[in-house]
Amino acid sequence: MLTVLLILIPLVTGLLTFGLKGSGPKVLGLISSLASLAVVLGALFQFRAAPDTLHFAVNWIPQLGSQFNVGLDGMGVMLCLLTAIAFLLVFITIFNRTYENQSSFYGLMLLSQAGLVGVFTAYDALLFYVFWELALIPVYFLCSMWGGEKRVPVTFKFFVYTFAGSLLMLVGIIYLYLQSPDRSFSYATFTSLNLPVKEQSWLFWLLFVAFAIKMPIFPFHTWQPDTYEQSPTPVTMILSGVMVKMGLFGVIRWLLPVLPQGAFMWADVVMVLSVIGIIYASCIAIVQTDFKRLIAYSSIAHIGLMCAAIFANNEQSLQGIQVQMFNHGINIIGLWIVVEIIQSRLNVKNMDELGGIAQVAPRLSIFLVIISLANIALPLTNGFVGEFLMFSGLFQYNMWLMGVAGLGIILAAVYTLNMLQKVIFGESNALTATTTDLQNSEVLALSLIVVVILALGVYPKPMLDLVSSTTELVNKVF
């Protein structure tokens, strides 16, 4: 029942939030996120003791052979933990902020959390698709109602991209359902299908395009920078910290086990596209002056490396990508929290207008330096272990491809250090001299992030052990 509770808590509290006024929505949102985190931690301990007890199934649409079938493996527990932490950090950071129509804002945020957890726990393809859409729809309204000046066309582009990908995925799911001997959407049935190579070849693209858009990777990425820039920063935190992991998760959970030969056929193409995305996004990030767009392109480069690591098809790369999904989420949310703090105080995103913040806000500057170094995978930070494993796996697959992808490390250092120079170092100006340092809620959120960064950087074994079962399962079928 813990798995069901992970979905019900944000779903029920999200619906209740729409009827609250005043500070009620933010208080209920914070309570809901704390309750979700407590349940995830309970599921984590239960997974270590008796993993089979975290599966729950009941007839949902028996006429179609679909069940409400949810469960947790190591990767699912890890991503649900990331989701719970992400929403808690967001609600802590914005607790002192006031949003227009707060009940709708917090209600939509919690409904999105329910959809995300549903995606990470679904073991029925039709249920997976329903939760995939449930996670998307609230974000569309959040972006279109609370976004920037260009939010309407940007959000429309985001919706068209993601909805088109979802339709392709639905076509693929229906085709696989029609090929199943027992007319079932169950994960076990789909993974037991042994389709001809030609069918797997074209089915691969129906599913992969949907996942690639969500990540996103080159050339399916064009919706992302504009959406991240125009979305309210709390929504951007969820988009880049958690929602992009839906695509990576979909590839590992559904694409590789269901269509292993199709994935093997197109692995080289996907890896080349991913590596192009790493270099392309990193080069664009170097020339950015907009704080939000720099982080957006940085995220594209990191996701490109993760996608390439999946298709390298070896134990090191698969384990590295799962660990990095969690670590990237923590680090990128930390960067967005800093952006939210600076933007709320100075109402500026152009880094050329900043500078000297270290002189007036030293605590904020220290946190930004630590999180930035983790984002470029400095040893003894959480980003190092995952990237090392991914590059090791890529080297085993093709050392030349790994060499090109490795340029992303150098480029990441360039745009990250350049960002630090522009934002916190140098002399303060008339604008930044008025900056105030962190409030208590902001210190709490950033402190939690730094603790995770250092703890997993020094001792990553618990996270590696958690995802090892998923790595072994994928290796058997792909």
Buried (B, 14 or more C-beta within 10 A) or exposed (E): EBBBBBBBBBBBBBEBBBEBEEEBBBBBBBEBBBBBBEBBEEBBEBBEEEBEBBBBEEEBEEEEBBBBBBBBBBBBBBBBBBBBBBBBBBBBBBBEBEBEEBBBBBBBBBBBBBBBBBBBBBBBBBBBBBBBBBBBBBBBBBBBBBBBEEBEEBBBBBBEBBBEBBEBBBBBBBBBBEBBEEEBBBBEBBBEBEBEEEBBBEBBBBBBBBBBBBBBBBEBBEBBBBBBBBBBBBBBBBBBBBBBBBBBBBBBBBBBBBBBBBBBBBBEEBBBBBBBBBBBBBBBBBEBEBBBBBBBBBBBBBBBBBBBBBBBBBBBBBBBBBBBBBBBBBBBBBBBBBBBBBBBBBEBBEBEEBBBBBBBBEBBBBBBBBBBBBBBBBEEBBBBBBBBBBBBBBBBBBEEBBEBBBBBBEBBBBBBBBBBEBBBBBEBEEBBEEBEBBEEBBBBBBEBBBEBBBEBBEEBEEBBEBBBBBBEBBBEEB
